[in-house]
Amino acid sequence: MATTKQVRAAKRNIKKAQAGAEKKRSIAHMPAATRSALGKQGAAVAQRKRTGAAAPRTRRELYEEAKRRNVPGRSKMGRDELARALGHE
């Protein structure tokens, strides 16, 4: 059995978690333009993967290659910047 203090702490944690979940901005709560842009970006990545391009194309893949090559400032770069820094474009 849990003590009264533990029960109170658990209830408090649940309330905090629920409040945090309500504040979370999910895709459904984003503006239509943002949702559309995210969808187009995802579709472009999927298309590149389907075509079987040998070169890494997602930001994560480019970041991993930049990490191996020790490219400075890589953590703050976007996908296009990483591709340019690595000479993929």
C-alpha positions in Angstrom: 0.0 0.0 0.0 1.1 3.5 -0.8 1.3 6.1 1.9 -1.0 9.1 1.9 2.0 11.3 0.9 2.9 9.0 -2.0 -0.8 9.0 -3.2 -0.8 12.9 -3.1 2.5 13.1 -5.0 1.2 10.6 -7.7 -2.0 12.6 -8.1 0.0 15.9 -8.4 2.2 14.3 -11.0 -0.8 13.1 -13.0 -2.2 16.6 -13.0 1.1 18.1 -14.1 1.3 15.6 -17.0 -2.2 16.3 -18.1 -1.6 20.0 -18.1 1.6 19.6 -20.1 -0.3 17.4 -22.6 -3.0 20.0 -23.0 -0.4 22.7 -23.8 1.6 20.6 -26.2 1.4 21.9 -29.8 0.7 19.0 -32.0 0.4 19.1 -35.8 -3.4 19.3 -35.4 -3.1 22.6 -33.6 -0.6 24.2 -36.1 -1.7 26.7 -38.7 -2.9 25.2 -42.0 0.1 26.7 -43.9 2.5 25.0 -41.5 0.7 21.6 -41.7 0.8 21.9 -45.5 4.5 22.7 -45.6 5.3 19.8 -43.3 3.3 17.4 -45.4 5.0 18.6 -48.6 8.4 18.2 -46.9 7.6 14.7 -45.8 6.3 13.7 -49.2 9.6 15.0 -50.8 11.7 12.9 -48.4 9.5 9.8 -49.1 9.9 10.4 -52.9 13.7 10.7 -52.6 13.7 7.4 -50.6 11.5 5.7 -53.1 13.7 6.6 -56.0 16.6 4.8 -54.3 19.1 7.7 -54.4 22.5 6.5 -53.2 23.4 9.8 -51.6 22.0 10.5 -48.1 19.0 12.8 -48.3 17.3 13.3 -45.0 18.7 15.9 -42.5 19.5 13.1 -40.1 21.5 11.2 -42.7 23.3 14.3 -43.7 24.0 15.2 -40.1 25.5 11.8 -39.4 27.8 12.2 -42.4 28.8 15.7 -41.3 29.5 14.3 -37.8 31.8 11.7 -39.3 33.6 14.4 -41.3 33.7 16.8 -38.3 32.0 19.7 -40.1 32.0 22.7 -37.8 28.6 24.2 -36.9 26.7 21.1 -38.2 24.2 21.1 -35.3 22.8 24.5 -36.3 22.5 23.7 -40.0 19.4 22.7 -41.8 19.2 20.0 -44.5 20.1 22.3 -47.4 23.0 23.8 -45.5 24.4 20.4 -44.6 24.1 19.2 -48.2 26.0 22.2 -49.4 28.7 21.8 -46.7 29.1 18.2 -47.7 29.1 18.9 -51.4 25.9 17.0 -52.2 24.3 19.7 -54.3 
